[in-house]
Structures are given as structure tokens and as C-alpha cells.
Amino acid sequence: MKSFFLILATVVLCFSCSNSVEYSETFKKQTTGDYLFNEDDVIQVYYKENTLFLNWRGGKLEPVAIKENEFFVADMYKKFWFVEHPETKKRYLSVKPENENDKITYDYVKAPNGYLTPSAHLEAGNYDKALAGYLEIKKQDSTSSFISERNFDRLGYKYSGNKEYEKAIKIFELNIALHPYSANVYDSMAQLRLVMGDSLQAYTNYKKALEFNNGNKRAKKYVEDYKTR
């Protein structure tokens, strides 16, 4: 109960301070930008006149300003500040330590101007850049949910269902590049090619699918039938 009232008092104090904070133009220029929350997600920091805003996961957040370089984000229930790494000179949006003697953390690095996440490149149709980003994620963590074979497979079938075949091809090609030893990615591409009426590419991909799963009856039947034509 004591901690609850302490937190409540902090929030009330934050709100009372929020309207009195003035941001210098230099500070706004230094801190405006995108900060990498993770490999495929950014927190956008920007200002409207003298008010700080965050854009995160499609939602607009208005933090409670405590000082010029300290604010409270209710949705995350954390205090943040902007810090610069003493060696790399890179700027970060970081969680502010509760005590002054606690170690400073460097949580979310500021991305270069014009930076786009792999998913943003994918949405924009920049498939080569999207793939490069996803391959970098795979290099760091081959089990990352951001390179989920199933998710790309679903997206490809979604485009196929909408008859956006060229987009579907790009998605399945990306999935093959990320998961080259999966029978399913080739099976999906083969099915798409069949829908498009491209029997040769269907055969090529079904044959590839059989290399990794010789129990795929549909692929086996198609390959055998194709050879007898």
C-alpha cells in the first residue's frame, strides 16, 4: 500500500511539472528521431511546439515531462531520459535509473536519419532491403520471431488470395532465402506457381520440397505426373 501511494504521488508530481518544462531548440534537434526498441521496431520521438510526443507501435503517446531531460511514460510505467555514450558518442533513449548512483543504461540507440526497419521496407515494397535487414536479424538470433517462417507464409498466401501474385512471389522468395532448408517454403511457392499457371516453376519447387521432405505426397505426385507428360 505504501508503494502504491508513493507511485501515485510521483505521477501527480509529474503532471504538475509537465506544463512548466521548456525545451531548447538545441535539445529538440538533438533528441528528435527514431530509436530502436528492437531489431524491427522503433520509438519515434518528436515535438510539437513545446510538447514532447512518442509514436510507438502505431500509437501516439504524450509523456509527462518532469525536466527537460526527464519524462514519464504512463503506458510503459517508466521514466526515461536521453543519454550519449561517452565512447561511441551515439545517442540513446534510456530508462532513467531510480537512484543517482545506479549504473546508466544505454537502452534504445538512435537510428540514422531515414532509417527504415525491415518490416517498413517490406511494406514499402523494398524487398531487397527488407531481406538484408531480416538476414541481419537472423545472424544475431536465428530463432527471432521477426523472421518467423509461418508469418511470412501467411502473408504470401494472403497476397495470393487477393490475386496480388507478384507480391506473393516476393514474399515466398524472401521466406526461401531466410529458410532455405524448409520443405514448406518451396511447397508454398509451388502452389502459388500452380495458381498462376506456371507448371515448370511448380515442378521445380515441388522437386525442391521433396529434397527436405520426401513424405510430401502432393509434391511427389506432381513431380511424377510432370515427368510423364
Salt bridges, closest charged atoms under 4 A:
GLU25 OE2 - LYS28 NZ 2.99
ASP41 OD2 - ARG57 NE 2.63
GLU70 OE1 - LYS67 NZ 3.95
GLU70 OE2 - LYS79 NZ 3.68
GLU84 OE2 - ARG91 NH2 3.55
GLU136 OE1 - LYS139 NZ 3.54
GLU164 OE1 - LYS167 NZ 3.26
ASP187 OD2 - ARG218 NH2 2.63
ASP198 OD2 - ARG193 NH1 3.83
GLU211 OE1 - LYS208 NZ 3.52
ASP225 OD2 - LYS221 NZ 2.85
